[in-house]
Amino acid sequence: MSATMIGLVKEHRGPGAILKEVPIPTCGADEVLVRIKATSICGTDLHIYNWDAWADKTVVTPNVFGHEFAGIVVEVGERVTGVAIGDYVSAEGHMVCGSCKACRTGNAHVCPNTRSFGITAPGCFAEYAVVKATNIIHNAPDLPYEIACLQDPLGNAVQTVLSGDIVGKSVAIIGVGPIGLLAIQVAKACGAGTIYAADINPNRLELARQMGADVTINAMETRMSKAIREMTDGEGVDVVLEMSGNPQAIVDGFEAAANAGRVSLLGIPTKEVSLDLTNQIIFKGLRVEGITGRKMYETWYQMKGLLNQKRIDLAAVITHRFTLDQYEEAFQLMNQGQCGKIVFAH
């Protein structure tokens, strides 16, 4: 094996990235080295590529970024058990301490000592990546690489949808980028009632219809909360899944929620959001849930059940395929919003 590899590096603290030769990472005693077969672009990667305020205060540079992958184990550390050379794997991207109160009470996904794969630690937009053995997820042998690499964002959708009761409930999914599209499928597979999908992008609304949304709302043409209340006899929806991070959409989502409903927030706003707590949350008796990552590892088992029994079709969310050297075209598409999920074949 050569001592170097090609990786997509966030080298400078500003917009863009560079494809360059970098050292192959060294596998530690509790880690495994994975030969990357496929990766996909996350909204977080777009934040890193564009270099917004969140990236500037969060991301370590220089660093190979990317955190959604599938690959084959080619080396294991001396203390590793349960993972072997040749295993077909993906991985949970949150590397947690295991000893804090959150970790020890079943809430490792919000460990305050988390290091994030591809954000504060080297990631997978490269030929090889090193991963903590405890974070490894084994894949079914017949799962295609391009599907297996989508499990990280699928986990975001699964945790958001299943953070409360969903069976028979009316659901508004705000923002139907890739995770929103996945959330439509998950909600439908888990027995949701009427599913409303809202966005400002007509192409993504068409994809939402293909994923199974019962009603689509173009928020550029009509106010979402007004439209939903009209379609629900003034009651609003039982469940709001906010995926956009748009401040106005977040406010509108609270207005669209029915009394005693649930609002689950996954989208990350780039600025503060002003809410009328008295009338939009307290007097309505809403349950508000903040969602980050995937529950470790409950969410992974839930998504494996959905995937292995083919309750959801991740291939339908993939709209573009590139090789890593075409990254500029891929990120341009992401910025334009003219895509579903973009996959890199390595």
PyMOL commands that set and color helices and strands:
alter all, ss='L'
color gray80, all
select helices_A, chain A and resi 43-50+53-58+101-104+108-110+133-135+145-148+151-161+178-189+202-211+224-231+247-256+277-282+298-308+314-317+324-336
alter helices_A, ss='H'
color red, helices_A
select strands_A, chain A and resi 4-10+18-23+31-40+63-64+68-76+88-91+94-95+115-116+128-132+136-138+171-174+195-199+215-218+237-242+257-265+287-290+318-323+341-345
alter strands_A, ss='S'
color yellow, strands_A
deselect
rebuild
show_as cartoon
